[in-house]
Amino acid sequence: MVIPEVSVITCHHKGTEFVPNLIKSIKQSVGVTYEIICVTTVNGWTDDCTIVLSEAGPSEKRNIGANVA
């Protein structure tokens, strides 16, 4: 198992238009290993992304994402 050099943590609340583009953009990165963690209220992005469902506020979501990383 490769340990990622970078953990990208995104906190998301509602809507579906921005996160897929974010994931697509990150996946174009070269020369670095990474993991994508999305702490969200919406289930549905599975493109090499770890989904953590949470109704928490922004600061708690950031802490949740950091703990997963």
Secondary structure as UniProt FT lines:
FT   STRAND          6..11
FT   HELIX           19..27
FT   STRAND          34..40
FT   STRAND          50..53
FT   HELIX           58..68
//
